Every structure is written in structure tokens, then in C-alpha cells.
Amino acid sequence: MGQQDKKSIPMELLSSLFSGGKGNRALDEQAWLTVMRLPLFDGLEDAERARLRELADQLLADKAFSGAGGIEVEDGMATVIAAFAALPVLNLGYEWYQDWREIVVYPGEYVFDGELMDEHGIVHHVRHERSGEVLEGGPMVLSWEDVEHSGKGEGYNVVIHEFAHKLDMRSGDTNGRPPLHSGIDPAEWAREFQIAYDDLCRRVDSGEETVIDPYATESPAEFFAVLSEYFFEVPDVLKREYPAVYGLMSRFYRQDPLARLN
């Protein structure tokens, strides 16, 4: 897609235009059957699939889906997004997705145009392409083209990535540490994630072609979101690269995708 085809999306416009609403979508049966055949959902038992569908129904009823950039969001598209989004909270519960209402869908990547603060507290104006975005307490933005490339067991899932950010935000700060259940030691979480994050940053900085997407080195928040994609899409890769992190994510999400596949 050429730059002239990209849609520019100022973040302050998002927060004002897409800030409320309620969903009234019906689950599209054909889309559901189709998405359930993707590798992402391999190994789910019948009871888990039923629970996944209940969660997807809740999301379709709770979130307003809005099209932008000339796209109209059909029930089938919303169903695919809901199916992907339901997986991370399969054993957590839908309440983890409450307190925000809108999902905005663009045809493809869009141009983010806004201000971001770096780790030193300096604010920079940035303009670059994105496939997804979330605002704390506000809407989520997704590229439909990227949604269509998700779920294939290749380590990429833009929906899981952005919903992982929403889970992370529930702790009050987007820092790669969502609210942890009792039994998960925050010090252990911080230590093991920092060790893995530092290792990946070192390998990327040295020019190594890593099996984990280098985008994960952007920040601890992106590290958590990218590794959430790998946890569900290619759990064998994550467990091989960072077994301690895989174990912590398994305890957080209360799932073991690798055991499910085996």
C-alpha cells in the first residue's frame, strides 16, 4: 500500500470521535466456523470452544465497532476480531475487557500523527505507520488487513497484541506488567521479564536476526504485547527462547498453549 493510500489518524481526534457507544453485533456463524479452523485455536476442547464463544458474544454486545478510512465493519469482521480477542481472557473472564467501549477498524495500516513521551520524559512529535493502537480508557484501532494475517500460527496477531496492551493498562501504567494474580511474585515477574528484555535488546542491537520480532525491544510494554502474540500463536518458540517468561505468562493467562498443541 503506497503512502498516498495511508489514512492519517491524529490521536486527539480518535479520543473525541470514538469515545463511547455500545455494541449490538450478532455473531456471524460462517465467520465463526471459518476462524475456528485457524491454527491459533488448535487443541481447544469443546468446553473451551463453548466458553470462547460466550466471551466473543459478550465482546460483540459490549463494544461498538466503527469503520474508518472508507471501510464498513460487517458482522463477520467483528466476529473474527472477537474470536481472537476472547482467547487471552479464556480463563480470566470478560471483566478484564471492561471500562472501554470502541474498536475502530481501518482497511489497512494508517499513519499515526501525534506526540509521544520517551523514557527521559521528552515529548516528540511523530508520524509513522501503524497496524494497531490503543488509548488508555479509550478506543482501540486495528488494521483489517493485519487482522486477516493473524491466527495462522506464525507468531503474528495484531488483535492479541492490542488487547494485551489493554490488559497491561489495567495496572494503571502501560509497562509490561498487568495486574498479577495472587501466587505470581511481582519481583519474579520483573526479574525474568527484564532478563529476557535485556537479552533480546542486546541481540537486536548486535545485528542478530532474532526469531522474536525486534519490535518487542521498543519498550517493556511492547515486549509484553509481542510475547503475548508468540505465547498464543507459536508457544514452542517462546518457550524455547525464554522458558521462564513462558512459565510466567502461562500462570498469568491461566493457559498452556504448548500443552494444548501437544
C-alpha positions in Angstrom: 0.0 0.0 0.0 1.5 3.3 -1.0 2.0 6.2 1.3 -0.7 8.2 -0.5 -3.2 5.4 0.4 -2.5 5.5 4.1 -5.0 7.2 6.3 -3.7 9.8 8.8 -5.2 9.4 12.3 -4.4 12.1 14.9 -4.8 10.5 18.3 -6.6 13.5 19.8 -9.2 13.1 17.0 -9.7 9.5 18.0 -10.4 10.3 21.6 -13.1 12.8 20.7 -14.8 11.0 17.8 -14.7 7.4 19.0 -15.2 7.7 22.7 -18.4 5.8 23.5 -21.2 3.7 22.2 -22.4 0.2 22.8 -22.2 -2.9 20.6 -25.2 -4.6 19.2 -23.4 -7.1 16.9 -24.6 -10.6 16.2 -22.0 -13.4 15.9 -21.7 -14.4 12.3 -21.9 -18.2 12.2 -20.0 -18.7 9.0 -17.2 -16.4 10.1 -17.0 -18.2 13.4 -16.7 -21.6 11.8 -14.0 -20.3 9.5 -11.9 -18.6 12.2 -12.2 -21.6 14.4 -10.3 -23.6 11.8 -7.2 -21.4 12.1 -4.1 -23.0 13.7 -4.4 -20.5 16.7 -7.4 -22.5 18.0 -6.0 -26.0 17.5 -6.2 -28.1 20.6 -9.1 -26.3 22.3 -11.5 -28.7 23.9 -15.3 -28.5 23.2 -15.9 -26.8 26.6 -13.2 -24.3 25.9 -14.6 -23.5 22.5 -18.0 -23.0 24.1 -16.6 -20.6 26.7 -14.6 -18.8 23.9 -17.9 -18.3 22.0 -19.6 -16.9 25.1 -16.8 -14.4 25.6 -16.9 -13.4 21.9 -20.7 -12.9 22.3 -20.0 -10.6 25.3 -17.5 -8.6 23.4 -19.8 -8.2 20.4 -22.5 -6.9 22.7 -20.3 -4.7 24.7 -18.0 -3.0 22.2 -19.1 -0.7 19.4 -17.3 -1.5 16.1 -16.7 1.6 13.9 -15.3 1.7 10.4 -12.8 4.4 9.3 -10.9 5.2 6.2 -13.8 4.1 3.9 -14.4 0.6 5.4 -17.7 -0.7 6.8 -17.3 -3.2 9.6 -19.6 -6.2 8.9 -20.7 -8.7 11.5 -18.3 -11.3 10.1 -15.3 -9.0 10.5 -16.4 -8.1 14.1 -16.8 -11.9 14.8 -13.2 -12.6 13.7 -11.9 -9.8 15.9 -14.0 -11.1 18.8 -12.7 -14.6 18.4 -9.1 -13.5 18.6 -9.8 -11.2 21.5 -11.6 -13.8 23.5 -8.6 -16.2 23.6 -6.4 -14.3 26.1 -9.2 -14.0 28.6 -10.5 -17.5 28.1 -9.6 -18.4 31.8 -9.6 -14.8 33.1 -13.1 -13.6 32.4 -14.6 -10.8 30.4 -14.3 -8.3 33.2 -10.7 -7.8 32.1 -12.0 -6.0 29.0 -14.4 -3.7 30.7 -14.1 0.1 31.1 -13.7 1.0 27.4 -16.1 0.8 24.6 -14.9 1.3 21.0 -13.0 -0.7 18.4 -12.1 1.3 15.2 -11.2 -0.6 12.1 -9.2 0.8 9.2 -8.8 -1.0 5.9 -5.0 -1.3 6.3 -2.1 0.4 8.1 -2.8 4.0 9.0 -0.5 6.9 9.8 -0.1 7.8 13.5 0.3 11.5 13.9 0.8 12.7 17.4 3.1 13.3 20.4 4.8 10.6 22.4 7.0 10.9 25.5 10.2 9.0 25.6 11.8 7.3 28.6 13.5 10.6 29.6 10.2 12.5 29.7 10.9 14.3 26.5 7.8 14.7 24.2 8.4 14.2 20.5 6.1 14.7 17.5 6.0 11.5 15.5 4.3 10.4 12.2 4.6 6.8 11.1 2.6 3.8 10.0 0.8 1.6 12.5 -1.3 -1.6 12.3 -2.9 -1.0 15.7 -3.2 1.4 18.6 -4.9 1.7 22.0 -5.8 4.6 24.1 -6.0 4.2 27.9 -9.7 4.2 28.7 -10.4 5.0 25.1 -10.8 3.2 21.8 -8.7 0.5 20.1 -7.7 0.9 16.5 -7.0 -2.1 14.2 -5.9 -2.6 10.6 -8.3 -5.1 9.0 -5.5 -6.2 6.6 -3.4 -7.1 9.6 -6.3 -8.9 11.3 -6.6 -11.1 8.2 -2.9 -12.0 8.6 -3.4 -13.1 12.2 -4.2 -16.5 13.7 -2.1 -18.6 11.3 0.4 -19.9 13.8 3.2 -17.7 12.5 3.8 -15.5 15.6 1.7 -12.6 14.4 -1.7 -11.5 15.8 -2.5 -7.8 15.9 -5.7 -8.3 17.9 -4.0 -10.3 20.7 -1.2 -7.6 20.6 -3.5 -4.7 21.1 -5.8 -6.5 23.7 -2.6 -7.4 25.6 -1.9 -3.7 25.9 -5.4 -3.2 27.3 -4.7 -5.9 29.9 -1.4 -4.2 30.7 -3.2 -0.8 31.2 -5.4 -2.3 33.9 -2.4 -1.9 36.3 -2.6 1.8 35.9 0.5 2.1 33.8 1.5 0.6 30.5 4.8 -1.0 31.5 4.6 -4.7 30.6 3.2 -5.8 34.0 -0.5 -6.3 34.0 -2.3 -6.8 37.4 -0.8 -10.1 38.7 -2.8 -12.8 40.3 -2.0 -13.9 43.8 0.7 -16.5 43.6 2.7 -14.6 41.0 5.5 -12.8 42.7 5.9 -9.3 41.2 9.6 -9.4 41.9 9.9 -12.7 39.9 7.9 -11.2 37.1 10.0 -8.0 37.0 13.3 -10.0 37.2 12.5 -12.6 34.5 11.0 -10.2 32.0 13.9 -7.8 32.5 16.4 -10.5 31.8 14.6 -11.6 28.7 14.1 -8.0 27.5 17.7 -7.1 28.0 18.8 -10.2 26.2 16.6 -9.5 23.2 17.7 -5.9 23.1 21.4 -6.9 23.1 20.8 -9.4 20.3 18.9 -7.0 18.2 21.5 -4.2 18.8 24.2 -6.5 17.7 22.6 -7.1 14.4 21.4 -10.7 15.1 18.3 -11.9 13.2 16.2 -12.9 16.1 13.2 -15.3 15.9 11.3 -12.9 18.2 10.1 -9.7 16.3 12.6 -6.9 17.0 9.7 -4.6 17.6 9.5 -6.2 21.0 12.5 -4.1 22.0 10.7 -0.8 21.6 9.7 -0.8 25.3 8.7 -3.3 28.1 5.1 -2.7 27.1 5.7 -3.7 23.5 7.8 -6.7 24.8 4.8 -8.0 26.8 2.4 -7.4 23.9 4.6 -9.1 21.3 5.4 -12.0 23.5 1.7 -12.4 24.1 1.4 -12.9 20.4 4.1 -15.6 20.5 2.6 -17.2 23.6 -0.6 -18.0 21.8 0.5 -18.3 18.1 3.9 -20.1 18.4 4.2 -21.2 22.1 7.1 -23.5 21.2 9.2 -20.6 20.0 8.6 -18.5 23.1 9.2 -21.5 25.5 12.5 -22.3 23.7 13.7 -18.7 23.7 12.6 -17.6 27.1 11.2 -20.5 29.2 10.9 -18.5 32.4 8.8 -15.9 30.7 6.6 -18.6 29.1 6.0 -20.0 32.5 5.0 -16.6 34.0 2.7 -15.9 31.0 1.1 -19.3 31.4 0.4 -18.5 35.1 -0.9 -15.1 34.2 -3.2 -16.1 31.3 -4.0 -19.4 33.1 -3.4 -21.3 29.9 -0.7 -23.6 28.5 -1.0 -23.4 24.7 2.0 -25.6 24.1 0.5 -28.4 26.1 -2.7 -27.9 24.2 -0.9 -28.4 20.9 0.9 -31.5 22.2 
